[in-house]
Amino acid sequence: MATWQDRLDRDEVLVIDGATGTELERRGVPMNLASWSGLAVHTHPEVVREVHAAYIDAGAEVIVTNTFGTTRFVLETAGVGDEFEAINRRAVRLAMEARDASGRDVAIAGSISNLPPDMDPGNYPAPDEELQGLRELAALLADCGVDVIALEMLQDTRHAARAMDAALETGLPVWLGVSCRRRPDGQGLVSFDLPNVDFAKPLDALIPMGPAVVNIMHSEIAAVPEAIGMVRDRWSGPLGVYPEIGEFEPPNWRKDVDVAPDDFALHARDWVRLGARLVGGCCGTTPEHIAALDAAFHAPGA
């Protein structure tokens, strides 16, 4: 059976899943300021499994574990640091259970981010401790059997490089996920949460480290075409897009501006024309958005 890499090698379009955190929130799971959706595996495991299953049913060929906010130093801030291994093993197991129940050949990507404790950059641990925490999570996800490491929302050159180092040490394929938005004056792109960091800086620092895929993720839809061009200037390998819809008001997500699933799929057709071969969604997207992508790229005659 063809793997995700086989599909990309054949220049096919690979549909990945949509938002996990905001979909959990939409289904009634409370978010946590320290670790955002990270505690859902601990408090609402059945809902986490349901979300993975919903995305598989919608046509996702890759699902991402709910481990975006589960490094030990983040979980310690949330008061459950001693549950680090149990939470992360359960996160992978829930994804695998959803896949196995579907009977479909779905890849599992282990998510790692640079989320700081309490979402406050001032709370990052010392560099050596941060690197050790990222290594610990990456090694545990690999030991649990994920197919790839998906680095998400990397935006700078220091914390992000540590995440890349930790992920590459596992020997698994690493998906580099970078996030951007347009400058307030509309001229050029900056890192999503770092308006003083030109988007070119993390691209120039991280792409040479050797990812298997570069994803433009958790980014404004309006910024995606320019971001694709900037990545393509530096990267000739597989490229993915899974943007966000809405705005964050910690610890919750506001979907002030919505994009209908069919309109989302129309945008995705443009991304594919520009070179993307992995498409999905981040915060604010739902299984309905992924179903629209599946219909757009995998339905007979698509």
QUINORJO-V286387 format. One record per residue. N is the residue number from 1. NEAR is the number of other C-alpha atoms within 10 Angstrom. Layout:
N&NEAR ; N&NEAR
This chain:
1&5 ; 2&8 ; 3&13 ; 4&21 ; 5&15 ; 6&11 ; 7&14 ; 8&18 ; 9&11 ; 10&8 ; 11&13 ; 12&16 ; 13&19 ; 14&23 ; 15&27 ; 16&28 ; 17&29 ; 18&33 ; 19&28 ; 20&27 ; 21&26 ; 22&24 ; 23&23 ; 24&20 ; 25&17 ; 26&13 ; 27&13 ; 28&11 ; 29&18 ; 30&19 ; 31&20 ; 32&17 ; 33&17 ; 34&24 ; 35&26 ; 36&25 ; 37&27 ; 38&25 ; 39&23 ; 40&24 ; 41&24 ; 42&17 ; 43&13 ; 44&14 ; 45&16 ; 46&12 ; 47&18 ; 48&27 ; 49&22 ; 50&17 ; 51&26 ; 52&29 ; 53&24 ; 54&21 ; 55&26 ; 56&25 ; 57&17 ; 58&22 ; 59&24 ; 60&26 ; 61&23 ; 62&25 ; 63&28 ; 64&25 ; 65&28 ; 66&30 ; 67&28 ; 68&23 ; 69&24 ; 70&34 ; 71&29 ; 72&23 ; 73&25 ; 74&27 ; 75&22 ; 76&17 ; 77&16 ; 78&19 ; 79&11 ; 80&16 ; 81&16 ; 82&11 ; 83&15 ; 84&19 ; 85&17 ; 86&11 ; 87&24 ; 88&25 ; 89&18 ; 90&18 ; 91&26 ; 92&26 ; 93&17 ; 94&24 ; 95&26 ; 96&23 ; 97&14 ; 98&23 ; 99&24 ; 100&13 ; 101&9 ; 102&14 ; 103&9 ; 104&14 ; 105&15 ; 106&22 ; 107&20 ; 108&22 ; 109&27 ; 110&32 ; 111&25 ; 112&29 ; 113&21 ; 114&25 ; 115&23 ; 116&21 ; 117&25 ; 118&20 ; 119&18 ; 120&11 ; 121&11 ; 122&9 ; 123&13 ; 124&18 ; 125&15 ; 126&9 ; 127&12 ; 128&10 ; 129&12 ; 130&20 ; 131&18 ; 132&18 ; 133&21 ; 134&26 ; 135&22 ; 136&17 ; 137&23 ; 138&29 ; 139&18 ; 140&19 ; 141&27 ; 142&19 ; 143&11 ; 144&17 ; 145&15 ; 146&23 ; 147&19 ; 148&24 ; 149&30 ; 150&28 ; 151&26 ; 152&24 ; 153&25 ; 154&30 ; 155&27 ; 156&24 ; 157&15 ; 158&13 ; 159&19 ; 160&23 ; 161&19 ; 162&20 ; 163&25 ; 164&28 ; 165&16 ; 166&22 ; 167&30 ; 168&19 ; 169&12 ; 170&18 ; 171&12 ; 172&17 ; 173&18 ; 174&23 ; 175&26 ; 176&29 ; 177&26 ; 178&27 ; 179&29 ; 180&29 ; 181&24 ; 182&22 ; 183&17 ; 184&10 ; 185&6 ; 186&9 ; 187&8 ; 188&15 ; 189&22 ; 190&24 ; 191&24 ; 192&24 ; 193&15 ; 194&14 ; 195&15 ; 196&10 ; 197&17 ; 198&18 ; 199&26 ; 200&19 ; 201&14 ; 202&21 ; 203&21 ; 204&13 ; 205&14 ; 206&23 ; 207&17 ; 208&10 ; 209&13 ; 210&14 ; 211&24 ; 212&18 ; 213&23 ; 214&29 ; 215&28 ; 216&29 ; 217&27 ; 218&25 ; 219&26 ; 220&20 ; 221&21 ; 222&12 ; 223&20 ; 224&26 ; 225&16 ; 226&15 ; 227&26 ; 228&21 ; 229&13 ; 230&15 ; 231&21 ; 232&17 ; 233&9 ; 234&13 ; 235&17 ; 236&11 ; 237&17 ; 238&20 ; 239&26 ; 240&27 ; 241&30 ; 242&27 ; 243&28 ; 244&22 ; 245&23 ; 246&16 ; 247&15 ; 248&13 ; 249&8 ; 250&14 ; 251&16 ; 252&17 ; 253&19 ; 254&16 ; 255&16 ; 256&10 ; 257&10 ; 258&13 ; 259&17 ; 260&13 ; 261&18 ; 262&17 ; 263&12 ; 264&21 ; 265&23 ; 266&14 ; 267&18 ; 268&27 ; 269&17 ; 270&13 ; 271&20 ; 272&17 ; 273&10 ; 274&16 ; 275&20 ; 276&25 ; 277&23 ; 278&27 ; 279&29 ; 280&31 ; 281&27 ; 282&21 ; 283&24 ; 284&28 ; 285&27 ; 286&23 ; 287&26 ; 288&17 ; 289&25 ; 290&30 ; 291&25 ; 292&22 ; 293&31 ; 294&23 ; 295&17 ; 296&17 ; 297&19 ; 298&16 ; 299&10 ; 300&7 ; 301&7 ; 302&8
